[in-house]
């Protein structure tokens, strides 16, 4: 699992406690609670940088600047696409949260997480109702267990946020939470390599928004056009005298498209 995968969101609305002692050994995971929390060089000192919500931190020390406000010295890993470093500074207690602040969830909806990174790197996670997860990354498959709370999921040192709304993953080209079972990938496609290069064997093949002959047509593709197969969905169907599956594909080019077409017109190169 990408160790820099977290989702940025306005987390303050969850109602984390500002009174918790984040140095206590029983608080568990500690992270950034505010959308743009400020890291200072000293308590009430000079601003050093802004931190993003859901970043994990290591708490080092605590000091009270007033009866109502506690400050914590933290160690935080700052990761970018090309670099990673550790920085130490001070942050207000109201900008932190821990697992003790979250409401446990015993059962969650089944869903898939699809993340595409630059240079054709992909991550797909199949999350089951009991919180177990089956992951597919770089042609490898693994099984792990999520720690599940209301809207927040922990996988090792990774946090995911999910509330059935749009979300964001840093450096990702595409981030998709798939909750509609009709769009769930066929897992035998996930266990093999992503982005299989295929060419079309038919003329004027419709690329559609969803896997249905009634769905919006995004474009029509000509014979010999190259597409990249991500996965197939649903059950085998018969359309226009041909038998096959709907397939989610990427159409390369300046106007890169992502949609569904009938795989009876696909031939793997």
MARKEVEX-85626 format. One line per field, with one value per atom (N, C-alpha, C): y negated, z negated, x negated; atom name. Coordinates in pm, 1 decimal, decimal comma, m for minus. Atoms other than C-alpha are relative to their C-alpha. Example, Ala and Ser with C-alpha at 12.3 -4.5 7.8 and 13.67 -1.06 7.14 Angstrom:
% MARKEVEX-85626
yy: c(119,0/450,0/m120,0/119,0/106,0/m109,0) .
zz: c(0,0/m780,0/0,0/6,0/m714,0/m73,0) .
xx: c(m89,0/m1230,0/m90,0/82,0/m1367,0/77,0) .
atom: c(N/CA/C/N/CA/C) .
END
This chain:
% MARKEVEX-85626
yy: c(119,7/0,0/m123,8/124,2/m346,2/m61,4/50,9/m483,8/m147,7/140,7/m839,0/m20,4/12,3/m768,0/m46,4/47,6/m986,6/m92,8/81,7/m1186,0/m128,5/128,7/m1557,4/m43,7/46,3/m1693,0/m86,6/86,7/m1939,2/85,9/m102,8/m1708,3/m57,2/59,7/m1959,0/26,8/m21,0/m1886,0/129,9/m126,1/m1538,7/m21,9/34,6/m1705,1/63,5/m56,6/m1591,3/m82,8/66,4/m1675,5/m73,6/76,7/m1951,7/25,0/m20,9/m1829,4/127,1/m128,0/m1491,2/m19,9/3,6/m1430,0/94,6/m82,3/m1310,0/64,2/m73,0/m1197,5/128,2/m118,7/m934,2/123,9/m118,4/m583,4/72,0/m75,3/m465,9/m70,7/72,4/m723,2/61,7/m63,3/m516,3/m96,3/79,2/m671,5/m148,0/144,5/m1054,6/m62,4/62,7/m1267,8/m145,3/140,5/m1620,0/m8,4/6,8/m1717,0/m114,3/120,1/m2053,8/m1,7/6,9/m2129,5/m62,9/65,6/m2369,9/m32,2/19,4/m2319,7/m64,0/72,3/m2538,9/67,0/m48,3/m2398,6/m121,0/114,5/m2653,7/45,5/m35,7/m2668,4/14,3/m9,7/m2724,6/m25,6/34,9/m2750,7/m150,2/139,3/m3076,7/m73,8/61,8/m3138,2/m27,6/28,6/m3174,7/120,0/m103,3/m2982,4/61,8/m69,6/m2717,2/50,5/m50,7/m2553,8/41,0/m55,1/m2430,2/151,2/m144,9/m2063,9/39,5/m45,6/m1866,3/94,0/m87,7/m1687,5/146,5/m145,2/m1316,4/42,6/m42,7/m1325,1/60,3/m60,1/m1098,2/m75,5/69,7/m1248,6/84,2/m56,9/m1136,1/m112,3/103,3/m1335,1/17,2/m3,8/m1424,9/m61,6/73,0/m1675,9/m83,8/83,5/m1894,3/m116,9/114,2/m2239,8/m76,5/79,8/m2453,9/m147,5/143,9/m2819,3/m78,9/60,8/m2894,0/113,2/m108,1/m2701,4/66,3/m52,0/m2653,1/52,7/m36,9/m2580,1/78,8/m82,4/m2300,7/1,7/m11,9/m2283,7/130,8/m125,6/m1966,4/m14,4/m11,8/m1915,9/132,0/m119,1/m1672,2/20,7/m36,4/m1491,7/45,3/m29,7/m1476,5/29,5/m35,2/m1313,5/m79,4/81,2/m1549,2/68,8/m76,4/m1352,4/m73,2/47,4/m1477,6/111,3/m100,9/m1292,4/43,7/m29,0/m1314,5/m4,5/22,8/m1376,9/38,2/m30,3/m1280,7/m44,8/43,3/m1436,8/m8,0/10,0/m1458,1/m141,5/133,7/m1791,6/1,3/9,1/m1877,1/m142,7/132,3/m2165,4/11,4/6,6/m2273,3/m27,8/12,3/m2255,8/m10,2/10,5/m2348,5/133,6/m126,1/m2061,1/13,8/m7,6/m2153,9/48,7/m43,3/m2060,7/145,8/m140,9/m1699,7/85,9/m97,9/m1391,8/135,8/m136,0/m1026,0/98,3/m103,0/m697,2/m5,1/8,7/m756,5/m101,3/100,2/m1048,2/49,7/m47,3/m831,1/103,8/m93,3/m628,7/130,2/m126,6/m258,2/41,0/m52,6/m95,2/149,6/m145,1/276,9/56,0/m50,8/315,2/m116,8/106,6/107,7/53,2/m47,1/120,1/57,6/m52,3/323,1/m102,0/95,3/100,9/28,5/m6,0/74,3/m139,8/123,4/m195,0/13,3/m2,2/m274,3/m130,3/117,2/m511,9/19,1/m1,2/m593,1/m110,3/94,0/m759,9/m24,4/19,9/m904,2/122,8/m107,8/m669,0/136,2/m125,9/m405,1/87,0/m74,8/m305,3/m1,9/m14,4/m175,5/70,5/m68,0/m70,3/25,8/m35,9/115,6/76,8/m68,4/218,9/41,7/m51,4/436,0/7,1/7,9/350,4/77,7/m86,7/611,8/m51,5/54,2/544,4/22,8/m24,4/695,0/m80,1/83,4/446,2/60,3/m56,6/688,5/m57,9/64,8/563,4/90,5/m70,9/732,8/m104,6/105,3/514,5/53,8/m34,8/520,7/m118,8/107,7/318,5/58,9/m44,1/363,7/151,4/m143,4/711,1/88,6/m77,5/818,1/m9,2/m5,1/921,8/19,5/m14,8/884,7/m11,5/5,9/918,5/m62,1/66,3/691,5/m31,0/32,3/570,5/m150,1/140,7/218,1/m15,5/43,6/48,6/m105,6/75,8/m105,5/m88,0/96,7/m419,1/m75,8/73,1/m650,2/m90,0/74,4/m782,3/12,4/m5,4/m710,6/145,1/m135,8/m390,6/m3,8/m8,6/m299,4/131,6/m118,4/m57,9/m20,7/29,0/m47,3/m146,9/143,0/m407,8/m83,2/68,2/m495,5/m28,7/36,6/m681,3/m26,8/29,1/m686,2/m65,8/62,9/m906,9/29,3/m39,6/m796,0/m39,3/36,3/m960,7/m8,9/m3,1/m889,7/m133,5/125,6/m1230,3/1,5/10,2/m1343,2/m7,8/m0,4/m1303,2/m26,2/36,6/m1380,1/79,5/m64,9/m1184,6/m75,0/75,3/m1381,5/79,3/m51,4/m1319,0/100,6/m98,5/m1090,9/m64,9/43,6/m1128,2/23,4/m38,1/m956,0/68,6/m62,2/m855,8/33,5/m42,8/m654,2/95,3/m90,7/m504,1/62,3/m69,2/m242,2/72,3/m60,0/m156,9/72,3/m65,6/m43,5/138,6/m136,2/335,7/33,9/m24,3/327,9/m45,0/50,8/147,1/64,7/m65,2/373,6/74,9/m73,7/511,4/150,4/m144,9/880,1/26,9/m8,4/987,0/82,8/m71,5/1227,8/m93,6/100,6/919,5/m77,2/76,9/743,4/75,2/m78,5/1029,2/5,0/9,3/985,9/m145,6/135,6/677,0/m98,9/107,7/347,4/m52,1/67,9/152,6/95,8/m85,9/436,4/m78,3/74,7/278,1/82,3/m69,4/371,3/m89,1/76,7/268,3/42,2/m25,9/243,7/75,1/m81,5/497,2/m40,6/45,6/309,9/m149,4/142,1/m28,2/m66,2/82,5/m305,1/69,9/m64,4/m125,7/m109,3/102,7/m327,3/14,7/8,0/m428,5/m70,9/51,6/m484,9/m36,8/44,9/m653,6/113,0/m113,8/m339,0/125,4/m124,3/29,3/35,2/m23,1/15,3/m60,9/54,5/m34,1/m125,4/121,9/m309,5/m115,5/102,9/m501,4/m102,2/108,3/m826,9/46,2/m31,2/m783,5/m113,5/99,8/m963,0/m28,6/15,0/m902,6/130,7/m122,4/m651,2/25,0/m37,6/m463,2/83,9/m69,9/m331,5/127,4/m125,5/6,1/m29,7/18,4/36,4/m98,7/93,3/m227,4/77,2/m63,2/m150,3/m49,1/32,0/m137,6/86,5/m76,3/m11,3/55,1/m68,6/243,5/m5,1/m3,0/189,9/127,9/m121,0/458,6/12,1/m24,2/614,2/m5,8/8,2/577,8/88,3/m67,7/772,0/141,1/m134,7/1093,2/m6,7/m6,7/1207,1/m34,7/42,4/1051,9/27,4/m13,6/1082,8/m126,8/127,9/756,0/0,7/6,2/717,5/128,5/m129,0/1087,1/42,4/m33,2/1082,2/23,0/m33,8/1231,0/m55,8/54,1/1060,3/m72,5/78,0/835,7/m148,8/140,7/462,7/m16,6/19,2/344,0/m147,7/137,8/29,4/m18,3/22,0/m113,1/m145,9/134,1/m416,5/m19,3/35,9/m584,0/m105,8/96,3/m754,9/m115,3/116,6/m1090,0/m128,7/130,6/m1461,6/m13,5/m0,9/m1427,8/141,9/m135,1/m1117,8/31,0/m38,6/m933,3/129,5/m119,2/m670,3/37,6/m40,4/m472,2/149,1/m141,2/m139,8/29,2/m50,4/53,8/151,3/m143,3/404,5/73,6/m58,0/630,5/98,3/m83,4/842,8/m67,7/74,6/570,7/m28,4/21,4/587,0/119,4/m103,3/780,0/m41,5/34,3/789,9/2,7/9,1/678,7/75,0) .
zz: c(0,0/0,0/0,0/m2,1/85,0/m138,5/136,5/m247,5/m8,3/3,9/m144,5/38,0/m40,6/m70,4/m116,3/94,3/m275,4/74,5/m66,0/m189,6/m78,7/65,4/m263,4/m8,1/15,3/m403,2/m124,3/115,2/m656,7/m115,2/99,9/m953,6/m129,0/125,0/m1225,6/m32,4/23,1/m1179,5/m73,3/70,4/m1332,1/m149,9/141,5/m1671,3/m89,5/83,2/m1806,9/m126,7/129,1/m2170,4/m6,6/18,4/m2241,8/m137,4/137,2/m2602,6/m15,1/12,3/m2527,6/m13,9/14,4/m2635,8/104,0/m110,1/m2317,9/m29,3/44,8/m2510,9/m73,9/71,1/m2688,7/85,2/m79,8/m2582,8/58,7/m46,9/m2526,5/109,7/m99,0/m2266,7/138,7/m129,9/m1976,8/103,5/m113,4/m1636,2/m20,9/9,8/m1640,3/137,2/m130,9/m1332,0/m3,6/m14,5/m1205,7/23,7/m5,4/m1257,5/86,4/m67,8/m1078,6/145,7/m143,7/m708,6/28,5/m18,0/m728,9/m136,8/131,1/m1067,9/16,6/m7,1/m1140,5/m89,8/76,5/m1253,5/m32,0/45,6/m1462,5/m48,7/50,5/m1564,7/m151,7/145,1/m1931,4/m28,3/31,3/m2110,2/14,9/m27,7/m1986,2/68,6/m65,5/m1787,9/146,9/m141,8/m1416,0/76,3/m84,1/m1159,4/89,5/m84,6/m980,7/128,6/m118,9/m744,7/m35,4/17,7/m692,3/17,0/m8,8/m744,6/48,7/m56,2/m572,8/m95,0/84,4/m749,0/26,5/m0,8/m828,8/10,8/9,9/m827,3/m137,3/128,1/m1096,5/m61,4/70,3/m1361,8/m118,9/125,0/m1653,4/m102,9/103,5/m1972,7/m91,2/77,1/m2161,9/m138,4/127,2/m2435,2/m1,2/17,9/m2575,5/m91,0/88,8/m2728,2/0,3/11,5/m2853,2/m0,2/m4,3/m2750,2/m76,9/80,5/m2934,6/m54,1/53,3/m3138,8/105,7/m100,2/m2820,7/125,4/m124,9/m2559,8/m26,1/5,8/m2530,2/137,2/m122,7/m2272,3/m5,1/m8,1/m2151,1/99,1/m93,0/m1999,7/74,6/m81,5/m1712,5/99,8/m110,1/m1459,7/115,2/m112,6/m1113,6/123,5/m125,7/m789,9/113,4/m111,6/m493,5/129,2/m121,0/m170,6/120,8/m129,9/184,5/100,8/m103,5/511,4/10,8/m23,1/523,9/m125,3/117,1/166,6/m126,7/129,6/m195,9/m109,2/110,4/m518,7/m127,7/130,7/m890,4/m52,8/57,4/m1057,0/m138,8/137,9/m1426,4/m27,4/33,4/m1550,9/m100,8/100,1/m1774,3/66,5/m55,9/m1712,2/m113,8/101,3/m1905,5/m16,6/26,7/m2070,2/82,9/m76,9/m1879,4/142,6/m135,7/m1556,4/6,2/3,4/m1666,0/m28,5/38,5/m1694,5/m13,6/12,9/m1785,5/22,2/m16,4/m1747,0/m111,8/112,1/m2088,7/26,7/m33,2/m1933,4/103,1/m112,0/m1666,0/m45,0/30,1/m1669,3/76,5/m70,2/m1592,2/84,1/m87,9/m1311,7/14,8/m4,9/m1311,8/140,9/m133,7/m955,5/96,4/m98,6/m644,6/133,8/m133,0/m286,2/73,1/m84,5/m40,6/108,3/m103,5/196,8/53,0/m59,7/423,0/0,8/m10,0/411,0/116,9/m117,6/739,5/3,9/m6,0/745,0/113,6/m106,5/1049,3/m26,7/20,4/1001,5/133,4/m123,0/1263,8/34,9/m50,7/1474,4/m8,7/m9,3/1495,7/m124,3/125,8/1128,3/m52,9/41,4/989,5/m134,7/125,2/659,0/m0,2/13,6/623,4/m130,2/125,1/285,8/m1,6/17,0/234,8/m150,0/142,3/m106,0/m26,2/30,7/m253,6/m123,1/111,5/m508,0/m138,0/131,3/m793,8/m20,0/14,0/m731,6/56,7/m62,1/m568,9/140,1/m127,0/m253,1/84,3/m96,4/54,1/94,7/m78,0/231,3/122,3/m124,5/582,7/38,3/m30,6/658,5/62,9/m67,5/904,2/20,3/m29,2/999,4/m123,2/122,6/634,7/m71,0/74,9/419,7/m147,4/143,3/41,7/m73,3/83,7/m237,7/m134,2/127,3/m541,6/m65,3/75,7/m800,6/m28,2/32,1/m831,3/m144,6/124,8/m1164,6/40,8/m60,6/m1089,5/m103,3/81,2/m1242,6/92,2/m81,7/m1125,8/98,5/m111,2/m789,1/11,7/m2,6/m874,0/m10,4/m4,1/m795,8/m14,9/21,8/m916,5/57,4/m50,1/m727,1/m28,3/44,7/m909,4/m37,7/23,0/m909,5/105,4/m106,0/m625,0/m45,8/32,0/m674,6/128,4/m109,9/m430,6/m57,9/41,5/m455,5/104,8/m93,9/m300,5/m54,9/43,6/m329,9/118,9/m121,9/18,3/73,6/m74,4/146,1/72,3/m69,5/366,6/m99,6/87,9/220,0/84,2/m67,3/305,3/m58,2/42,6/289,8/64,6/m58,0/332,6/108,4/m111,1/657,8/86,2/m79,8/795,6/124,6/m121,9/1153,1/m13,9/10,9/1063,4/m133,6/127,0/740,3/9,0/m21,1/751,6/m111,3/96,3/470,3/68,2/m74,9/637,5/m99,5/94,4/428,4/70,8/m78,7/707,3/40,7/m26,1/726,8/147,8/m144,1/1098,1/64,6/m52,7/1144,9/m66,3/67,5/922,7/102,6/m91,2/1107,3/m20,6/10,2/1184,8/m52,0/69,4/950,9/75,2/m77,8/1195,3/95,4/m79,0/1403,9/m86,1/87,8/1102,6/m33,6/39,3/1024,5/109,6/m108,1/1363,8/17,0/m12,3/1484,9/46,7/m43,7/1522,6/136,2/m125,3/1846,8/109,0/m114,6/2095,8/127,2/m124,1/2436,2/97,7/m91,9/2673,5/120,3/m115,8/3019,2/36,1/m35,1/3150,5/131,5/m119,9/3404,9/75,6/m66,4/3496,1/28,6/m33,5/3645,8/m81,7/69,9/3463,8/m127,7/128,2/3127,8/m102,7/96,5/2859,9/m131,9/135,0/2548,9/m84,2/76,9/2283,4/m142,3/136,6/1944,7/m99,7/87,5/1782,6/84,5/m76,0/1884,2/37,0/m44,9/2059,8/138,1/m132,8/2413,3/m7,6/18,6/2269,9/m58,1/64,1/2114,0/102,3/m83,8/2249,2/78,7/m85,0/2542,1/m12,4/14,7/2471,6/133,0/m132,1/2815,4/75,9/m80,3/3101,4/46,5/m31,9/3170,8/127,3/m127,8/3507,5/m13,0/m3,1/3599,6/m11,3/18,0/3486,4/m108,0/108,9/3213,0/m119,9/116,8/2905,7/m127,2/132,4/2559,3/m102,1/107,0/2222,6/m91,8/78,6/2040,3/m148,3/144,9/1666,2/m56,7/48,1/1583,1/66,1/m47,1/1683,3/m118,4/105,8/1488,3/36,0/m21,1/1442,5/52,6/m55,8/1615,1/152,0/m145,4/1972,8/62,7/m68,8/2210,9/149,9/m146,3/2575,5/58,7/m58,0/2768,7/148,3/m146,4/3145,8/53,9/m48,5/3194,0/m52,7/54,6/2999,4/m150,7/141,9/2655,5/m67,1/70,0/2398,8/m127,2/121,9/2095,1/31,3/m2,3/2046,1/m66,9/50,4/1986,4/m24,6/27,2/1822,7/63,6/m74,9/2044,3/m9,7/m14,3/2078,5/146,2/m137,2/2418,7/m7,4/13,1/2440,1/98,7/m88,5/2603,0/m78,0/65,6/2531,5/m81,0/72,9/2433,8/m51,1/55,3/2221,9/m52,0/39,9/2170,6/m78,9/83,4/1921,7/6,5/m11,4/1989,3/24,0/m18,0/2080,7/146,5/m131,4/2405,9/m7,8/m1,4/2501,5/43,3/m25,0/2488,2/114,8/m119,4/2783,9/115,5/m104,2/2992,7/m38,8/45,6/2804,6/35,0/m23,7/2908,1/m68,6/74,6/2672,9/90,4/m84,8/2840,7/m66,3) .
xx: c(m84,6/0,0/m87,5/76,9/m130,6/0,9/3,5/m253,6/32,2/m38,1/m162,9/145,3/m139,0/201,5/85,3/m99,3/431,8/92,6/m100,7/742,4/15,7/m8,8/764,5/145,6/m136,7/1088,4/11,8/m21,9/1234,0/46,3/m26,8/1213,6/57,5/m44,4/1309,3/145,3/m142,6/1678,9/29,0/m22,4/1631,6/7,8/m13,6/1597,1/m102,8/104,7/1261,4/m18,0/16,9/1184,4/m132,7/122,7/931,8/m59,8/46,6/894,4/m82,3/68,6/738,1/m150,7/145,2/379,9/m59,3/49,4/211,5/m134,8/117,6/m95,9/37,1/m45,2/114,3/m24,3/33,8/7,6/120,8/m117,3/366,7/78,7/m80,8/479,0/m11,3/14,2/349,8/m54,4/46,7/294,1/31,9/m21,3/250,8/m22,7/10,4/309,1/42,1/m38,1/376,9/149,9/m145,5/741,6/52,3/m49,8/763,6/m43,6/26,8/771,3/m135,5/130,0/475,6/m57,5/60,3/313,8/m137,7/127,0/11,4/m102,9/113,8/m322,5/m89,0/78,2/m519,1/m136,6/132,3/m885,4/m0,8/m19,8/m784,5/147,0/m138,8/m446,9/23,1/m33,5/m289,6/m114,1/115,3/m609,5/25,9/m8,8/m677,7/57,0/m58,7/m476,9/m108,3/96,5/m683,3/62,7/m67,2/m436,0/141,9/m133,8/m80,7/m6,5/m8,9/3,1/139,0/m126,7/277,2/71,8/m81,1/561,0/m33,0/20,7/513,7/m144,5/139,1/135,0/m25,7/36,4/m5,3/m116,8/106,9/m233,1/m45,0/50,4/m449,6/m7,7/m3,2/m386,2/m121,5/124,6/m705,5/16,9/m8,4/m614,4/127,2/m117,9/m336,0/m34,6/11,4/m319,1/130,9/m121,2/m28,5/m36,8/26,5/m46,1/104,4/m106,0/278,5/85,1/m84,9/537,3/87,6/m92,1/743,2/m68,9/65,7/478,4/m127,3/120,3/223,2/m65,4/78,1/m53,3/m77,7/74,1/m223,0/m115,1/111,9/m564,1/15,6/m24,3/m529,8/m113,3/88,9/m742,7/89,6/m88,0/m580,1/m84,1/67,0/m687,3/62,5/m47,4/m657,2/m42,1/28,4/m628,9/53,7/m45,3/m608,2/m24,8/18,5/m621,5/m145,8/140,8/m1001,9/m86,7/83,7/m1114,0/75,7/m59,1/m1054,8/m96,0/85,3/m1183,8/82,7/m63,3/m1106,3/m18,6/8,6/m1026,8/62,6/m48,6/m974,2/45,5/m52,3/m760,3/112,1/m106,4/m472,7/134,7/m133,5/m97,1/101,0/m105,0/218,7/71,8/m69,2/406,7/127,0/m125,5/724,7/m23,0/30,9/546,5/m44,3/35,4/483,6/122,9/m101,1/700,3/m66,9/51,5/651,3/114,2/m102,9/834,3/103,5/m93,6/993,2/110,7/m101,0/1183,8/100,8/m80,6/1345,4/102,2/m108,7/1665,1/m20,0/21,9/1604,5/120,7/m104,1/1803,1/m23,0/13,7/1872,0/17,5/m26,0/1994,0/4,1/5,3/1930,3/49,2/m38,3/2057,0/m121,0/107,0/1853,2/m31,3/36,1/1657,9/m139,5/132,7/1354,8/m60,0/75,4/1091,6/m96,0/87,4/913,5/m78,2/87,3/615,4/m98,6/99,1/406,1/m101,7/109,5/67,5/m70,4/78,4/m167,9/m82,7/86,2/m379,9/66,9/m74,9/m105,7/m13,1/m4,0/m109,2/142,9/m138,9/220,0/9,4/m33,3/367,4/149,7/m140,6/696,8/16,5/m29,9/838,9/146,1/m135,6/1144,8/27,1/m31,4/1293,0/128,7/m113,8/1528,5/73,9/m78,8/1808,2/m60,3/61,4/1604,2/m128,1/118,4/1322,8/m125,8/119,4/1082,5/m14,9/28,1/916,1/m89,1/83,7/776,8/m57,0/63,1/525,5/m71,7/68,3/380,8/m87,0/93,6/68,5/m125,3/122,7/m217,6/m2,0/m14,1/m92,7/m13,6/4,8/m95,3/134,7/m125,1/199,9/m31,9/22,5/215,9/132,7/m119,7/473,0/m37,4/24,5/489,3/134,6/m121,3/739,5/4,9/m20,0/877,6/42,8/m60,8/942,6/101,9/m108,4/1279,2/69,3/m73,3/1432,5/93,9/m95,6/1706,7/m73,7/57,7/1586,1/m151,6/145,8/1219,8/m44,9/51,2/1029,7/m151,0/143,5/682,3/m51,0/67,9/460,6/m147,9/135,2/128,0/m11,8/16,2/6,8/71,5/m73,3/241,6/142,0/m137,5/570,4/76,8/m91,8/859,8/124,7/m125,4/1168,1/105,0/m104,6/1496,0/135,8/m134,6/1837,4/96,3/m81,6/1984,1/0,0/14,1/1868,5/m133,3/127,2/1582,1/m114,3/115,9/1236,0/m124,4/123,2/874,9/m115,4/122,8/549,6/m116,1/112,0/223,7/m72,2/80,5/34,5/74,1/m72,8/305,7/58,7/m68,8/424,9/149,7/m141,3/749,8/23,3/m37,4/925,3/148,5/m137,9/1245,4/40,9/m61,6/1453,6/121,4/m105,3/1673,8/89,4/m94,1/1980,4/114,6/m103,8/2215,6/m49,1/46,7/2186,5/m2,6/0,5/2266,4/m130,6/126,4/1933,0/m120,9/112,1/1723,4/m86,6/88,2/1415,9/10,5/14,9/1394,5/m140,9/127,9/1115,7/m103,4/100,8/953,2/m72,1/70,5/872,8/m98,6/87,3/720,3/m127,5/116,3/483,9/m106,2/99,0/315,4/m40,2/55,4/131,6/106,0/m88,3/313,3/m45,2/30,4/326,1/m47,4/29,7/330,2/30,3/m18,6/281,3/82,4/m90,0/562,4/27,9/m45,0/677,1/141,4/m139,8/1031,2/9,1/m19,7/1149,9/125,9/m122,0/1468,4/m5,1/m9,3/1559,1/109,8/m98,6/1745,3/48,7/m31,2/1730,0/27,4/m39,8/1909,2/m75,3/54,2/1718,3/104,4/m112,9/1984,6/m40,8/25,0/1998,6/17,8/m30,3/2144,9/16,4/m8,8/2162,4/143,8/m137,7/2499,4/17,7/m27,7/2624,8/87,1/m79,5/2847,0/m81,4/82,3/2558,0/m49,9/51,4/2416,4/m122,3/114,9/2175,3/m101,8/105,6/1846,2/m68,0/60,1/1695,3/18,2/2,6/1681,8/m142,0/137,1/1359,7/m2,4/10,4/1245,1/m83,3/75,5/1094,3/m150,2/143,4/732,5/m38,1/30,5/762,1/m54,5/62,5/550,0/67,3/m52,9/705,9/m73,5/63,7/580,7/108,4/m101,5/793,4/m35,0/15,6/835,8/59,7/m65,5/1093,2/137,4/m135,1/1423,9/96,4/m100,5/1749,4/118,2/m127,0/2072,5/m14,0/m6,2/2170,8/m3,9/8,7/2135,8/135,0/m121,7/2387,6/m13,4/0,5/2488,2/59,0/m41,0/2507,4/m34,5/18,5/2551,8/m62,9/47,2/2486,2/m134,9/131,4/2159,8/11,5/m1,6/2092,1/m125,7/115,7/1869,4/39,4/m19,0/1831,7/m17,7/34,6/1838,9/m135,2/135,4/1483,1/m26,5/43,5/1350,6/m137,0/123,8/1077,5/m42,3/55,5/852,2/m35,7/35,5/825,8/m109,1/109,3/485,0/14,2/m1,3/422,4/7,3/m6,8/438,3/127,8/m127,0/803,0/23,4/m4,3/760,7/139,6/m134,8/1091,0/m3,6/m14,5/1199,2/147,5/m139,3/1515,7/12,0/m30,5/1674,9/31,8/m38,7/1696,9/13,9/m26,9/1799,2/m126,6/132,5/1493,6/m1,9/m0,4/1607,3/m73,8/70,5/1441,5/m145,0/136,4/1109,8/m87,6/98,8/801,1/m128,4/120,2/502,7/m121,6/120,3/178,8/m115,1) .
atom: c(N/CA/C/N/CA/C/N/CA/C/N/CA/C/N/CA/C/N/CA/C/N/CA/C/N/CA/C/N/CA/C/N/CA/C/N/CA/C/N/CA/C/N/CA/C/N/CA/C/N/CA/C/N/CA/C/N/CA/C/N/CA/C/N/CA/C/N/CA/C/N/CA/C/N/CA/C/N/CA/C/N/CA/C/N/CA/C/N/CA/C/N/CA/C/N/CA/C/N/CA/C/N/CA/C/N/CA/C/N/CA/C/N/CA/C/N/CA/C/N/CA/C/N/CA/C/N/CA/C/N/CA/C/N/CA/C/N/CA/C/N/CA/C/N/CA/C/N/CA/C/N/CA/C/N/CA/C/N/CA/C/N/CA/C/N/CA/C/N/CA/C/N/CA/C/N/CA/C/N/CA/C/N/CA/C/N/CA/C/N/CA/C/N/CA/C/N/CA/C/N/CA/C/N/CA/C/N/CA/C/N/CA/C/N/CA/C/N/CA/C/N/CA/C/N/CA/C/N/CA/C/N/CA/C/N/CA/C/N/CA/C/N/CA/C/N/CA/C/N/CA/C/N/CA/C/N/CA/C/N/CA/C/N/CA/C/N/CA/C/N/CA/C/N/CA/C/N/CA/C/N/CA/C/N/CA/C/N/CA/C/N/CA/C/N/CA/C/N/CA/C/N/CA/C/N/CA/C/N/CA/C/N/CA/C/N/CA/C/N/CA/C/N/CA/C/N/CA/C/N/CA/C/N/CA/C/N/CA/C/N/CA/C/N/CA/C/N/CA/C/N/CA/C/N/CA/C/N/CA/C/N/CA/C/N/CA/C/N/CA/C/N/CA/C/N/CA/C/N/CA/C/N/CA/C/N/CA/C/N/CA/C/N/CA/C/N/CA/C/N/CA/C/N/CA/C/N/CA/C/N/CA/C/N/CA/C/N/CA/C/N/CA/C/N/CA/C/N/CA/C/N/CA/C/N/CA/C/N/CA/C/N/CA/C/N/CA/C/N/CA/C/N/CA/C/N/CA/C/N/CA/C/N/CA/C/N/CA/C/N/CA/C/N/CA/C/N/CA/C/N/CA/C/N/CA/C/N/CA/C/N/CA/C/N/CA/C/N/CA/C/N/CA/C/N/CA/C/N/CA/C/N/CA/C/N/CA/C/N/CA/C/N/CA/C/N/CA/C/N/CA/C/N/CA/C/N/CA/C/N/CA/C/N/CA/C/N/CA/C/N/CA/C/N/CA/C/N/CA/C/N/CA/C/N/CA/C/N/CA/C/N/CA/C/N/CA/C/N/CA/C/N/CA/C/N/CA/C/N/CA/C/N/CA/C/N/CA/C/N/CA/C/N/CA/C/N/CA/C/N/CA/C/N/CA/C/N/CA/C/N/CA/C/N/CA/C/N/CA/C/N/CA/C/N/CA/C/N/CA/C/N/CA/C/N/CA/C/N/CA/C/N/CA/C/N/CA/C/N/CA/C/N/CA/C/N/CA/C/N/CA/C/N/CA/C/N/CA/C/N/CA/C/N/CA/C/N/CA/C/N/CA/C/N/CA/C/N/CA/C/N/CA/C/N/CA/C/N/CA/C/N/CA/C/N/CA/C/N/CA/C/N/CA/C/N/CA/C/N/CA/C/N/CA/C/N/CA/C/N/CA/C/N/CA/C/N/CA/C/N/CA/C/N/CA/C/N/CA/C/N/CA/C/N/CA/C/N/CA/C/N/CA/C/N/CA/C/N/CA/C/N/CA/C/N/CA/C/N/CA/C/N/CA/C/N/CA/C/N/CA/C/N/CA/C/N/CA/C/N/CA/C/N/CA/C/N/CA/C/N/CA/C/N/CA/C/N/CA/C/N/CA/C/N/CA/C/N/CA/C/N/CA/C/N/CA/C/N/CA/C/N/CA/C/N/CA/C/N/CA/C/N/CA/C/N/CA/C/N/CA/C/N/CA/C/N/CA/C/N/CA/C/N/CA/C/N/CA/C/N/CA/C/N/CA/C/N/CA/C/N/CA/C/N/CA/C/N/CA/C/N/CA/C/N/CA/C/N/CA/C/N/CA/C/N/CA/C/N/CA/C/N/CA/C/N/CA/C/N/CA/C) .
END
